[in-house]
Structure formats: structure tokens, C-alpha cells
Amino acid sequence: MIRLLNAYIPKRTLLLGISEACLISLALVASALARLGAGEASFMLTYQYGAVKILFVAVAFLTCMYYFDLYDSTIVSNRREALVRLIQVMGVAYLALGLVYYLYPPVKLGRGIFHIGFLLVGISLLLWRRLFSVINNTQGFAERVMILGEGPLAESLLREIETRPELGIRVASRAQMREIGNNPNDRGRLEMPVALLQHSFCEDLAVSRPIRGIDRIVVAMEERRGKLPVDLLLSLKNRGVQVQDGNDVYESITGKVPIESIRLSWLLFSPGSSASRLFLIYKRFASAVISIVGLLLTLPLLPFIVLAIRVSSRGQVLYSQSRVGRDGVVFRCYKFRTMRSDAEADTGPTWAKDDDPRITPVGKFLRMTRMDEIPQLWNVLRGDMSLVGPRPERPEFVEGLNQEIPYYHLRHSVRPGITGWAQVLYKYGSTVEDAKEKLRYDLYYIKNASVGLDLLILFNTIKIVLLGRGAK
């Protein structure tokens, strides 16, 4: 995994993106050579900003591919879905670049280069995706990992690794530590699953070459006191075997924190788990500036939104709810009303559900486009919220969630946000289990908050708004 902008990206996914950027650029260079010849192509690339124009096309293609989830783990490993989306990308990229060339002709490659290059790009990407899929699923190219331990964390790691071939990891074995003395002559083999005695485990791994082919050992033991073979693991580490904590591996693979197995000391002392004063000042300033700009840009839309809400249903246009903010302080959060005015008259506070009948037709559109959240920019300007952070919940829900979910109160250690890490990576959520899953993402954000991660979240938020995902 590569750590970029305080988020983890699989090495193979990063390699896929870089290689496709190179393929797109080479295809366009080849089209210039085919259309103009070597001399004129060299002049165009050098003196007519041809290289910059090609770079612009490559960035446009990669942006379209990202927005069509072609670098998402579930799509990378699905050949048919990847092929369909790649064809969609070609169509969208063609139309988008054609529009840009019409509006601003100086960036156009010109003289048929784009059309020839477009054909070469399509063929190159289709062939490369097929080859990458074959390589990605070849077990011989995968890193061999042993998971040491049992319990929820070990099972979660196994499940995540097995369903994500783009990680380039294969669980070669699992080992469980038992009390010494049960069966001292019992010899275990590195197969899945296998329970080994501590000294048998030492004999099996420390002597053989090269540690039975294991590249990495992931320690996912729930109880380590008196059971963790520290001397052995240090010896293996000094012999080239990578030894990692299971919590760290889970965090890097999933982008969330395993709340069932973490210890507060791990959150407290882990790198990046504290925000600098400079970052907090920057975040408050940036949130205020962006909220002012956002309010000014959306000002022309407000009369139409107000009119649509009034015409479609009775009740107030602006709706406010009590929400829990930083340090548990309750504030009033403002939104455009998207439900009937009597939505909770009989039921009391409840989460919105799929196809919720309380949502008006206009409200459904506002939720899908996220325009119902425009008034929250006022909350950001006041300091109740930030642009990026955990979504604020209602006090009625927080009271119960604090009792049912461990560490739930930690999400109130920072200002809540209009968008956040959980919002861009997980669905809306309307159950306690959904709240628990979102907390895993929220704790990851709190632990790794940075300017880069905020920018990544905002970039993903734009994609979600454009594609209309995650709204209820």
C-alpha cells in the first residue's frame, strides 16, 4: 500500500493509473507521428505546446476513468463491468474534449491527431486492462502473508484480502497460539487453518528457507500478553520478513479503524493522530472562505428552490434540527425541508429509509443533488460545523449510540462536517450497524486528518454529487 494524501492506495492500483497515463500519452504521440511524420510531429510537440495538449487529454481521460470507478477494487477485478465502464468513459471523454475544443480551440491537437489517437487510446486501454486482469489474478505475483491470531480482526483481514486481488496479497497460512504444554510433540504445518504450539511455531518458521516462503506476518492476536513470540518475530524481521500489527494493516486496506479490537493507546500514540494548531487554523479559515463562496454561488438558485418547496408541499421552507457538535455541544443545523411538515408527528425522530414515503418529490431531487444542504454553509460560517468532518447526528440518536457502540463519543472530538470520509466511502446508513460502520471511517479521519485528506474527500464528494449517490 502507498500512503498518499493520508489515504492508502494499493500499489497495483497506482501502477495501473500511471501505466494508463503513459499508454494514453504514447498513443497520442503515435497518432501525431502517423498523421504528421517525424519532423512535423517533433515540431508540434516541442514548439506548439503539443506535449502540454497531450498531457491535458491524458488527465481528462484519467479523471473520467476515476469518476466511473475504474480504479475501484470491485470494478478492477470485474472484467465485464470494467469493459462496460471503459466504453462509457470513451464516449464521455470524446464528448467532453470535443466541447472543450469547441469553446477553446487553442488546446486542440488538430489535423486528425485526436481522432487517430482516440482510436489508439481505446484499443490500448482495452488490451492493457485485459492483460492487467490476468496479471492481477496470478497467484505467483502475489505477496505471501501469514495471519497470526484468531478472532474478529483476523477474520476481517482474511475476508478483505481474499475479496481484493488488486492488493497483490495472498494469505498463505494462518497460525493460532495455544498454551504451551497441551501437546508438546504436536508439529503443525503452515496450512490454513492450523493451530501451533509456541515452540513448534518457532521451529517451523525460524529454521526453514526462506521462512516457508512467507513475505509478511500480520499479528492479529486479540490477547498478546504472555502469548506473543516477540523474540521470534524480531528474529524473522531481521531476516527480511515484514512484521506488521493487524490494526495497521486493516486500516491501510479498508480506510477505517477496527473498533472491536483497537485500544485507546493505539489511537493516542499512533502517528498522525494529533492535529497541529496550524492545521486547525487553516481548516477553520478555509471552511469559512469556501462557505462564503458557496453561499454567493448558490444565491441565484435559492428563489427557485424556495418556490419549488412551497408549491410542492405545505410547511416552512427552511428546516432546523438539533445536532451534536464538537465536545457534545448541541446546535441547530439548517436544511431545506425535503419531507412533509408532519413527517415525525406520529413516529418521533427516525432515520430516513430507502424510498421513504415522507420525502416529497421536490425533496427527493434536492437530496439527490445535495442542494438541501446549502443552508448548512451558514452553520460552517458560524463555526458550528466544518466543511469536512463526521456528519452530526441528532441528540436522540447519539444517546443510544453512545451506549451501544464503543468509542462512539470520540467522533465528537472534532467539528462535524457537511461531508466526510464516511460519507464518500459508505452509504447513508439508517441502522445501528450502519452507524458502527461509519464510526470506523470517522475514526480513521480523526486519526489521519490533514489538508491532503480533506482535499481527497472534497474531490470524492464532487463525484458523489455528480453521480447522485448515497442520498436518501
C-alpha positions as CSV (number, residue, x, y, z in Angstrom):
1,M,0.0,0.0,0.0
2,I,1.2,3.5,-0.8
3,R,0.2,6.3,1.6
4,L,-0.9,9.3,-0.4
5,L,-2.7,12.4,1.0
6,N,-3.0,10.4,4.2
7,A,-5.0,7.7,2.4
8,Y,-3.8,4.3,1.4
9,I,-3.7,3.3,-2.3
10,P,-2.9,-0.2,-3.4
11,K,0.4,-0.3,-5.3
12,R,-1.1,-2.2,-8.2
13,T,-3.9,0.4,-8.5
14,L,-1.4,3.2,-8.5
15,L,0.7,1.3,-11.1
16,L,-2.5,0.8,-13.2
17,G,-3.2,4.5,-13.2
18,I,0.4,5.5,-14.0
19,S,0.7,2.9,-16.8
20,E,-2.6,4.0,-18.3
21,A,-1.5,7.7,-18.3
22,C,1.7,6.6,-20.1
23,L,-0.4,4.5,-22.6
24,I,-2.7,7.4,-23.4
25,S,0.3,9.8,-23.9
26,L,2.1,7.3,-26.1
27,A,-1.0,6.6,-28.2
28,L,-1.4,10.3,-28.9
29,V,2.3,10.7,-29.7
30,A,2.0,7.7,-32.1
31,S,-1.0,9.3,-33.8
32,A,0.9,12.6,-34.3
33,L,3.8,10.6,-35.9
34,A,1.3,8.7,-38.1
35,R,-0.5,11.9,-39.1
36,L,2.3,14.4,-39.5
37,G,5.5,12.4,-39.9
38,A,8.6,12.5,-37.6
39,G,9.7,16.1,-38.5
40,E,6.4,17.9,-38.2
41,A,5.4,15.8,-35.1
42,S,8.6,16.8,-33.3
43,F,7.9,20.5,-34.2
44,M,4.4,20.2,-32.9
45,L,5.4,18.5,-29.7
46,T,8.2,20.9,-29.0
47,Y,7.2,24.3,-30.2
48,Q,3.3,24.2,-30.4
49,Y,2.8,23.0,-26.9
50,G,1.9,19.6,-28.2
51,A,3.2,17.9,-25.1
52,V,1.0,20.1,-22.8
53,K,-2.0,19.3,-25.0
54,I,-1.4,15.6,-24.8
55,L,-1.0,15.8,-21.0
56,F,-4.3,17.6,-20.9
57,V,-6.0,14.8,-22.8
58,A,-4.4,12.2,-20.5
59,V,-5.6,14.0,-17.4
60,A,-9.1,14.2,-18.9
61,F,-9.2,10.5,-19.6
62,L,-7.9,9.6,-16.1
63,T,-10.4,11.9,-14.5
64,C,-13.3,10.3,-16.4
65,M,-11.9,6.8,-15.5
66,Y,-11.8,7.8,-11.8
67,Y,-15.3,9.2,-11.9
68,F,-16.5,5.9,-13.5
69,D,-14.9,4.0,-10.6
70,L,-12.4,2.2,-12.9
71,Y,-9.9,2.3,-10.1
72,D,-12.3,0.9,-7.5
73,S,-11.4,-2.5,-6.2
74,T,-14.8,-4.1,-7.1
75,I,-14.5,-2.8,-10.7
76,V,-10.8,-3.6,-11.2
77,S,-11.4,-7.3,-10.5
78,N,-14.6,-7.5,-12.6
79,R,-13.6,-7.8,-16.3
80,R,-17.1,-7.4,-17.8
81,E,-18.0,-4.4,-15.7
82,A,-14.6,-2.8,-16.3
83,L,-15.2,-3.2,-20.1
84,V,-18.6,-1.6,-20.0
85,R,-17.4,1.3,-18.0
86,L,-14.3,1.8,-20.2
87,I,-16.6,2.1,-23.2
88,Q,-18.7,4.7,-21.3
89,V,-15.5,6.6,-20.4
90,M,-14.5,6.7,-24.1
91,G,-17.9,8.2,-25.0
92,V,-17.9,10.8,-22.2
93,A,-14.3,11.7,-22.8
94,Y,-14.9,12.2,-26.5
95,L,-17.9,14.5,-25.9
96,A,-16.2,16.4,-23.1
97,L,-13.0,17.0,-25.0
98,G,-15.0,17.9,-28.2
99,L,-16.9,20.6,-26.1
100,V,-13.6,21.9,-24.7
101,Y,-12.1,22.1,-28.2
102,Y,-15.1,24.0,-29.5
103,L,-15.1,26.5,-26.6
104,Y,-11.3,26.9,-26.6
105,P,-9.7,25.9,-29.9
106,P,-6.0,26.6,-28.9
107,V,-5.9,23.4,-26.8
108,K,-7.0,21.2,-29.7
109,L,-4.4,18.8,-31.0
110,G,-5.6,19.3,-34.6
111,R,-5.3,17.8,-38.1
112,G,-6.9,14.5,-37.2
113,I,-4.4,13.7,-34.5
114,F,-7.1,13.5,-31.8
115,H,-9.3,11.1,-33.8
116,I,-6.5,8.7,-34.7
117,G,-5.2,9.0,-31.1
118,F,-8.6,8.4,-29.7
119,L,-8.9,5.1,-31.6
120,L,-5.4,4.0,-30.4
121,V,-6.2,5.0,-26.8
122,G,-9.3,2.8,-26.8
123,I,-7.5,-0.2,-28.2
124,S,-4.5,0.2,-25.9
125,L,-6.7,0.6,-22.8
126,L,-8.8,-2.4,-23.6
127,L,-5.8,-4.7,-24.2
128,W,-3.9,-3.4,-21.2
129,R,-6.9,-3.8,-18.9
130,R,-7.3,-7.4,-20.1
131,L,-3.6,-8.1,-19.5
132,F,-3.6,-6.4,-16.1
133,S,-6.6,-8.5,-15.0
134,V,-4.7,-11.7,-15.9
135,I,-1.5,-10.5,-14.1
136,N,-3.6,-9.3,-11.1
137,N,-5.2,-12.7,-10.6
138,T,-2.0,-14.7,-11.0
139,Q,-1.1,-16.1,-7.6
140,G,2.6,-16.3,-8.4
141,F,2.9,-12.5,-8.4
142,A,1.2,-12.0,-5.1
143,E,2.9,-11.3,-1.7
144,R,2.5,-14.3,0.6
145,V,1.2,-13.4,4.1
146,M,0.6,-15.3,7.3
147,I,-2.0,-14.1,9.7
148,L,-1.0,-14.8,13.3
149,G,-4.1,-14.9,15.6
150,E,-7.8,-15.6,15.6
151,G,-10.9,-13.6,16.3
152,P,-12.8,-10.8,14.6
153,L,-9.7,-8.9,13.4
154,A,-8.1,-11.9,11.9
155,E,-11.4,-12.9,10.2
156,S,-11.9,-9.4,8.9
157,L,-8.4,-9.3,7.5
158,L,-8.8,-12.6,5.8
159,R,-12.1,-11.5,4.2
160,E,-10.8,-8.2,3.0
161,I,-7.6,-9.7,1.4
162,E,-9.5,-12.5,-0.3
163,T,-12.0,-10.2,-1.9
164,R,-9.5,-7.6,-3.1
165,P,-7.0,-9.1,-5.6
166,E,-5.7,-5.7,-6.5
167,L,-3.9,-5.6,-3.2
168,G,-1.4,-8.2,-4.5
169,I,-1.6,-10.2,-1.3
170,R,-2.3,-13.9,-0.8
171,V,-2.9,-15.4,2.7
172,A,-0.6,-18.4,2.5
173,S,-1.3,-19.5,6.1
174,R,-2.8,-18.8,9.4
175,A,-1.4,-19.6,12.9
176,Q,-3.0,-19.6,16.3
177,M,-1.1,-19.5,19.5
178,R,-2.1,-22.1,22.2
179,E,-0.8,-22.6,25.8
180,I,2.5,-24.5,25.9
181,G,2.1,-27.9,27.4
182,N,-1.0,-29.2,25.8
183,N,0.8,-31.4,23.3
184,P,4.5,-30.6,23.2
185,N,5.2,-33.1,20.4
186,D,2.5,-31.7,18.2
187,R,4.0,-30.4,15.0
188,G,1.9,-28.1,12.8
189,R,2.3,-27.3,9.1
190,L,1.7,-23.8,7.6
191,E,-1.7,-24.6,6.1
192,M,-5.0,-22.8,6.6
193,P,-6.2,-23.1,9.3
194,V,-3.6,-24.5,11.7
195,A,-3.1,-24.2,15.5
196,L,0.5,-24.4,16.6
197,L,2.3,-24.5,19.9
198,Q,4.6,-21.6,20.5
199,H,7.9,-23.5,20.4
200,S,6.6,-25.6,17.5
201,F,5.8,-22.4,15.7
202,C,9.4,-21.2,16.3
203,E,10.9,-24.4,15.0
204,D,8.7,-24.5,11.9
205,L,9.4,-20.9,10.9
206,A,12.8,-19.9,12.2
207,V,14.8,-22.8,10.5
208,S,13.3,-23.4,7.2
209,R,14.1,-21.4,4.0
210,P,13.0,-18.8,3.3
211,I,10.6,-18.9,6.2
212,R,8.5,-21.3,4.2
213,G,8.0,-18.6,1.5
214,I,6.3,-16.1,3.9
215,D,6.9,-12.4,3.0
216,R,4.9,-10.8,5.7
217,I,3.5,-11.8,9.1
218,V,0.4,-9.9,10.3
219,V,-0.1,-10.1,14.1
220,A,-3.9,-10.1,14.7
221,M,-3.9,-11.7,18.2
222,E,-6.7,-10.4,20.4
223,E,-4.8,-11.2,23.6
224,R,-1.0,-10.8,23.3
225,R,0.2,-10.7,26.9
226,G,2.4,-13.7,27.6
227,K,1.5,-15.2,24.2
228,L,3.2,-13.1,21.6
229,P,6.5,-14.7,20.4
230,V,8.4,-11.4,20.5
231,D,11.9,-12.9,20.2
232,L,10.9,-15.0,17.2
233,L,9.2,-12.1,15.4
234,L,12.2,-9.9,15.9
235,S,14.5,-12.6,14.6
236,L,12.3,-13.0,11.5
237,K,12.1,-9.2,11.0
238,N,15.9,-9.1,11.0
239,R,15.9,-11.8,8.3
240,G,13.8,-9.8,5.9
241,V,10.3,-10.9,6.9
242,Q,8.0,-7.9,7.4
243,V,6.1,-8.0,10.7
244,Q,3.0,-5.7,11.0
245,D,0.3,-5.0,13.5
246,G,-3.1,-6.3,12.3
247,N,-4.8,-3.0,13.2
248,D,-2.4,-1.0,11.0
249,V,-2.9,-3.5,8.1
250,Y,-6.7,-3.4,8.4
251,E,-6.6,0.4,8.4
252,S,-4.4,0.6,5.3
253,I,-6.5,-1.9,3.4
254,T,-10.0,-0.6,4.3
255,G,-9.6,3.0,5.2
256,K,-11.3,2.5,8.5
257,V,-10.4,1.7,12.1
258,P,-11.3,-1.7,13.6
259,I,-13.2,-0.5,16.7
260,E,-13.7,-4.1,18.0
261,S,-10.0,-4.7,18.6
262,I,-8.4,-1.3,19.0
263,R,-7.0,0.0,22.2
264,L,-7.2,3.7,23.1
265,S,-3.4,3.8,23.5
266,W,-3.1,2.8,19.8
267,L,-5.2,5.7,18.8
268,L,-3.4,8.0,21.2
269,F,0.2,7.2,20.3
270,S,-0.1,6.2,16.6
271,P,1.5,8.6,14.1
272,G,-0.8,11.3,12.7
273,S,-3.4,11.0,15.5
274,S,-3.0,14.6,16.6
275,A,-3.8,17.8,14.6
276,S,-1.4,20.7,14.7
277,R,-2.6,24.1,15.7
278,L,-1.6,25.4,12.2
279,F,-3.8,22.8,10.5
280,L,-6.8,23.7,12.8
281,I,-6.4,27.4,11.9
282,Y,-6.1,26.6,8.2
283,K,-9.1,24.4,8.3
284,R,-11.3,27.0,10.1
285,F,-10.2,29.7,7.7
286,A,-10.6,27.5,4.6
287,S,-14.1,26.3,5.7
288,A,-15.2,29.9,6.3
289,V,-13.9,31.1,2.9
290,I,-15.4,28.2,1.0
291,S,-18.8,28.6,2.8
292,I,-18.9,32.3,1.8
293,V,-18.1,31.5,-1.8
294,G,-20.6,28.6,-1.8
295,L,-23.4,30.9,-0.5
296,L,-22.7,33.5,-3.1
297,L,-22.5,31.0,-6.0
298,T,-25.8,29.3,-4.9
299,L,-27.6,32.6,-4.3
300,P,-29.2,32.6,-7.8
301,L,-30.7,29.1,-7.1
302,L,-32.4,30.0,-3.8
303,P,-35.5,31.6,-5.3
304,F,-36.2,28.5,-7.4
305,I,-35.6,26.1,-4.5
306,V,-37.9,28.2,-2.2
307,L,-40.6,28.3,-4.9
308,A,-40.4,24.6,-5.6
309,I,-40.7,23.7,-1.9
310,R,-43.7,26.0,-1.3
311,V,-45.5,24.8,-4.4
312,S,-45.0,21.0,-3.7
313,S,-46.0,20.9,-0.1
314,R,-47.2,22.8,2.9
315,G,-44.9,24.0,5.6
316,Q,-41.8,26.0,6.2
317,V,-39.1,26.2,3.5
318,L,-36.2,26.2,6.0
319,Y,-36.0,23.3,8.4
320,S,-33.8,23.1,11.5
321,Q,-32.8,20.2,13.8
322,S,-30.8,19.8,16.9
323,R,-27.5,18.1,16.2
324,V,-24.5,17.2,18.4
325,G,-21.3,19.0,17.6
326,R,-17.8,19.2,18.9
327,D,-17.4,18.3,22.6
328,G,-21.0,17.2,22.7
329,V,-22.4,20.7,22.3
330,V,-25.9,20.8,20.7
331,F,-26.5,23.3,17.9
332,R,-29.3,24.0,15.4
333,C,-28.5,22.6,11.9
334,Y,-30.3,24.2,9.0
335,K,-31.5,22.5,5.8
336,F,-34.1,23.0,3.1
337,R,-37.2,20.9,4.0
338,T,-37.4,17.7,2.0
339,M,-40.1,15.9,3.9
340,R,-43.7,16.6,4.8
341,S,-44.1,19.0,7.6
342,D,-45.8,16.3,9.7
343,A,-43.1,13.6,8.9
344,E,-42.3,12.8,12.5
345,A,-45.7,13.6,14.1
346,D,-46.5,10.0,14.8
347,T,-43.2,8.2,14.9
348,G,-40.9,10.7,16.6
349,P,-37.2,11.0,15.5
350,T,-36.4,8.3,13.0
351,W,-33.7,7.7,10.3
352,A,-34.7,8.2,6.7
353,K,-35.0,4.9,4.7
354,D,-34.9,3.8,1.1
355,D,-37.9,5.2,-0.8
356,D,-39.1,6.9,2.4
357,P,-42.7,8.0,1.7
358,R,-42.3,11.1,3.9
359,I,-39.9,12.6,1.3
360,T,-41.6,14.9,-1.2
361,P,-40.8,14.7,-5.0
362,V,-39.0,18.0,-4.8
363,G,-37.3,16.9,-1.6
364,K,-36.0,13.7,-3.4
365,F,-34.4,15.9,-6.1
366,L,-32.9,18.2,-3.5
367,R,-31.4,15.3,-1.6
368,M,-30.1,13.7,-4.7
369,T,-28.3,16.9,-5.8
370,R,-27.4,17.8,-2.2
371,M,-29.0,21.2,-2.6
372,D,-31.0,20.6,0.6
373,E,-27.7,21.1,2.5
374,I,-26.9,24.6,1.1
375,P,-28.1,26.3,4.4
376,Q,-25.5,24.3,6.3
377,L,-22.9,26.6,4.8
378,W,-24.3,29.1,7.3
379,N,-23.5,26.6,10.1
380,V,-20.0,26.3,8.7
381,L,-19.6,30.1,8.7
382,R,-20.9,30.3,12.3
383,G,-18.4,27.7,13.4
384,D,-20.9,25.0,14.4
385,M,-19.6,22.8,11.6
386,S,-16.6,22.4,9.3
387,L,-16.6,21.7,5.6
388,V,-15.1,18.2,6.2
389,G,-15.7,16.0,9.3
390,P,-18.0,13.4,10.7
391,R,-21.7,14.0,9.9
392,P,-23.5,15.5,13.0
393,E,-26.2,13.2,14.5
394,R,-29.3,14.1,16.4
395,P,-29.1,14.0,20.2
396,E,-31.9,11.4,20.4
397,F,-29.8,9.0,18.3
398,V,-26.4,9.9,19.9
399,E,-27.6,9.0,23.4
400,G,-28.4,5.4,22.3
401,L,-25.4,5.0,20.0
402,N,-23.1,6.0,22.9
403,Q,-24.4,3.1,24.9
404,E,-24.3,0.5,22.1
405,I,-21.2,1.4,20.1
406,P,-17.7,1.5,21.8
407,Y,-15.8,4.8,21.3
408,Y,-18.7,6.4,19.6
409,H,-18.1,9.6,21.7
410,L,-14.7,10.1,20.0
411,R,-16.3,11.3,16.8
412,H,-17.4,14.4,18.8
413,S,-13.7,15.4,19.5
414,V,-13.7,17.4,16.2
415,R,-16.2,19.7,14.4
416,P,-18.8,17.8,12.4
417,G,-18.8,18.4,8.6
418,I,-21.1,18.7,5.6
419,T,-19.1,15.9,4.0
420,G,-16.6,13.4,5.4
421,W,-14.6,10.2,4.9
422,A,-17.6,8.1,5.9
423,Q,-19.9,9.9,3.6
424,V,-17.8,9.4,0.5
425,L,-17.0,5.7,1.2
426,Y,-20.2,4.4,2.8
427,K,-23.9,4.6,2.2
428,Y,-26.3,6.9,4.0
429,G,-27.0,4.5,6.9
430,S,-30.2,4.0,8.9
431,T,-29.4,1.4,11.5
432,V,-27.1,0.9,14.5
433,E,-24.9,-1.4,12.4
434,D,-24.6,1.4,9.8
435,A,-23.7,3.9,12.5
436,K,-21.0,1.5,13.8
437,E,-19.5,1.1,10.3
438,K,-19.5,4.8,9.7
439,L,-17.7,5.3,13.0
440,R,-14.9,3.1,11.7
441,Y,-14.4,5.6,8.9
442,D,-14.9,8.6,11.1
443,L,-12.1,7.4,13.5
444,Y,-9.8,6.9,10.5
445,Y,-10.4,10.5,9.5
446,I,-9.9,11.8,13.0
447,K,-6.7,9.8,13.3
448,N,-5.3,10.9,9.9
449,A,-6.9,14.4,9.4
450,S,-4.8,16.6,7.1
451,V,-5.0,19.1,4.3
452,G,-4.4,16.3,1.7
453,L,-7.1,14.0,3.1
454,D,-9.6,16.9,3.2
455,L,-8.9,17.7,-0.5
456,L,-9.3,14.0,-1.4
457,I,-12.7,13.9,0.4
458,L,-13.9,17.1,-1.4
459,F,-12.8,15.6,-4.7
460,N,-14.7,12.4,-4.0
461,T,-17.7,14.5,-2.8
462,I,-17.9,16.1,-6.2
463,K,-18.1,12.7,-7.8
464,I,-20.8,11.6,-5.5
465,V,-22.9,14.7,-6.1
466,L,-22.5,14.4,-9.9
467,L,-23.5,10.8,-9.9
468,G,-26.3,11.3,-7.3
469,R,-25.1,8.5,-5.0
470,G,-25.8,7.9,-1.3
471,A,-28.8,10.2,-0.9
472,K,-32.0,9.2,0.9
